[in-house]
Structures are given as structure tokens and as C-alpha cells.
Amino acid sequence: MRRPYRVVVAKPGLDGHDRGARVIARALREAGYEVIYTGLHQTPEQIAETTIQEDADAVGLSILSGAHMTLFPRILEELDSRGAGDVLVFAGGIIPDADIAELEKTGVARIFTPGAPLGEITAWLEQRLDEREAGE
């Protein structure tokens, strides 16, 4: 890791289950990231605002509610409209395979489904952020 990257971990919408988000937040911290966990029930506007205020390099979204096709594009739009469209957005949770390609088309860099190894997630994020930092 070129420097300690800042990552916002967020739970958009009305989903009240945050165990996965907390596990990811802890894994990222243990891998050397600075992590800001927003807590439950965040709106796209709140997530975008936190990302900007915290000068985050990436946003990790966690969702189990099934509202990903509505909420993720709204979060990307909010980031873009606030001048933070270059922030790397990745996600995880219960997301059907059929929706993954569509979400990636909208700008979500990667979707991790249940069972993804934590080391794979942290290594992927580090590689992507290092590439951005190097201007690749």
C-alpha cells in the first residue's frame, strides 16, 4: 500500500443487518486502511457527503435488502454530482449474478458476494487504489 487509504463503509437504505459491513470494516483496518463506518440506514446523499467530508479514496457498500439496483446508481450519481465521481465504489452482499454486470456498467468497480475471502477483497482494493495513485 503506497499510503494508508481512506475507505467509507456504508449500509444504504433500510437494511438493518450490518454484520458483513462490520467484518469488512475490521478486515480493512487490519490490512492498514483508514476506515469510516457510517452505520445503518444511510441515504445516497449521506454516503456521498461522508465520502467527500472524509476525503475517502473508496466507498464499500453493503446491502442485503435487494434495493441495490436503485440505491447503488443513486450513490454513484450523488458522488458524480458533487465532484467525487472518481472515488472507487465497490460492494458486497446478497446481489444476484444477473445484476452484477448491470451494476458494473453503472460504475460499481466490483461486487463481492457472500463467501468472498477477506484477503481477496483487501488485496483487490489495494491493487486498484495503488494503480490509481500511480496514474495507471
C-alpha positions as CSV (number, residue, x, y, z in Angstrom):
1,M,0.0,0.0,0.0
2,R,1.5,3.3,-1.1
3,R,-0.1,5.2,1.7
4,P,-3.0,4.5,4.2
5,Y,-6.1,4.7,2.0
6,R,-9.3,6.0,3.4
7,V,-12.4,3.9,2.9
8,V,-16.0,4.7,3.8
9,V,-18.0,1.5,4.5
10,A,-21.7,2.2,4.2
11,K,-25.1,0.5,4.6
12,P,-27.5,2.2,2.2
13,G,-31.3,2.0,2.6
14,L,-33.4,0.3,5.2
15,D,-31.4,-2.9,5.6
16,G,-30.8,-3.4,9.3
17,H,-28.2,-6.2,9.1
18,D,-24.6,-4.9,9.4
19,R,-22.6,-7.9,10.4
20,G,-21.0,-8.2,7.0
21,A,-20.2,-4.5,6.8
22,R,-18.5,-4.6,10.2
23,V,-16.5,-7.7,9.2
24,I,-15.3,-5.9,6.1
25,A,-14.5,-2.7,8.1
26,R,-12.4,-4.7,10.5
27,A,-10.6,-6.6,7.8
28,L,-9.8,-3.3,6.0
29,R,-8.5,-1.8,9.3
30,E,-6.3,-4.8,9.9
31,A,-4.9,-4.5,6.4
32,G,-3.8,-0.9,7.1
33,Y,-6.7,1.1,5.7
34,E,-8.3,4.0,7.5
35,V,-12.0,3.1,7.7
36,I,-15.0,5.2,8.4
37,Y,-18.1,3.1,9.0
38,T,-21.3,5.1,8.6
39,G,-23.7,2.8,10.4
40,L,-27.1,1.7,9.3
41,H,-29.8,3.3,7.2
42,Q,-27.7,5.8,5.2
43,T,-29.2,7.7,2.2
44,P,-27.3,8.1,-1.0
45,E,-26.9,11.8,-0.1
46,Q,-25.4,10.9,3.3
47,I,-23.0,8.4,1.8
48,A,-21.8,10.9,-0.8
49,E,-21.4,13.7,1.8
50,T,-19.5,11.5,4.2
51,T,-17.2,10.3,1.3
52,I,-16.4,14.0,0.5
53,Q,-16.0,15.1,4.1
54,E,-13.7,12.2,4.9
55,D,-11.7,12.7,1.6
56,A,-12.2,9.0,1.0
57,D,-10.4,7.1,-1.7
58,A,-13.1,4.4,-1.9
59,V,-16.6,3.5,-0.8
60,G,-17.6,0.0,0.1
61,L,-21.4,-0.6,0.1
62,S,-23.0,-3.5,1.8
63,I,-26.6,-4.5,1.1
64,L,-28.9,-7.4,1.8
65,S,-32.3,-5.8,1.2
66,G,-32.5,-6.2,-2.6
67,A,-32.6,-2.5,-3.3
68,H,-29.1,-2.4,-4.9
69,M,-30.4,-1.7,-8.4
70,T,-32.0,1.5,-7.1
71,L,-29.5,2.6,-4.4
72,F,-26.1,1.9,-6.0
73,P,-26.8,4.0,-9.1
74,R,-28.2,6.8,-6.9
75,I,-25.0,6.8,-4.8
76,L,-22.8,6.9,-7.9
77,E,-24.9,9.8,-9.2
78,E,-24.6,11.7,-5.9
79,L,-20.8,11.2,-5.9
80,D,-20.6,12.4,-9.5
81,S,-22.8,15.4,-9.0
82,R,-20.7,16.5,-6.0
83,G,-17.4,16.2,-7.9
84,A,-16.4,12.9,-6.4
85,G,-17.1,10.6,-9.4
86,D,-13.5,9.4,-9.3
87,V,-13.9,7.7,-5.9
88,L,-13.7,3.9,-6.3
89,V,-17.0,2.2,-5.4
90,F,-17.2,-1.5,-4.6
91,A,-19.9,-3.5,-3.0
92,G,-21.0,-6.7,-1.4
93,G,-24.0,-8.5,-0.1
94,I,-26.8,-10.5,-1.5
95,I,-26.7,-9.5,-5.1
96,P,-27.9,-11.8,-7.8
97,D,-25.4,-12.7,-10.5
98,A,-27.8,-11.3,-13.2
99,D,-27.5,-7.8,-11.5
100,I,-23.7,-7.8,-11.2
101,A,-22.9,-6.9,-14.8
102,E,-25.5,-4.2,-14.9
103,L,-24.2,-2.6,-11.7
104,E,-20.6,-2.7,-13.0
105,K,-21.9,-0.9,-16.2
106,T,-23.2,1.9,-14.0
107,G,-19.8,2.3,-12.4
108,V,-19.5,-0.1,-9.4
109,A,-15.9,-1.3,-9.7
110,R,-16.5,-4.8,-8.2
111,I,-19.2,-6.8,-6.5
112,F,-18.2,-9.3,-3.8
113,T,-20.8,-12.0,-3.0
114,P,-21.1,-13.9,0.3
115,G,-18.1,-16.1,0.9
116,A,-15.6,-13.9,-0.8
117,P,-12.3,-14.3,1.1
118,L,-11.4,-11.2,3.1
119,G,-7.8,-11.3,1.8
120,E,-9.1,-11.2,-1.7
121,I,-11.2,-8.1,-1.0
122,T,-8.4,-6.2,0.7
123,A,-5.8,-7.2,-1.9
124,W,-8.1,-6.2,-4.8
125,L,-8.8,-2.8,-3.2
126,E,-5.1,-2.2,-2.6
127,Q,-4.2,-3.1,-6.1
128,R,-6.9,-0.8,-7.6
129,L,-6.0,2.1,-5.4
130,D,-2.3,1.7,-5.9
131,E,-2.9,1.7,-9.7
132,R,-4.9,4.9,-9.4
133,E,-2.3,6.5,-7.2
134,A,0.4,5.6,-9.8
135,G,-1.8,7.1,-12.6
136,E,-2.2,3.8,-14.4
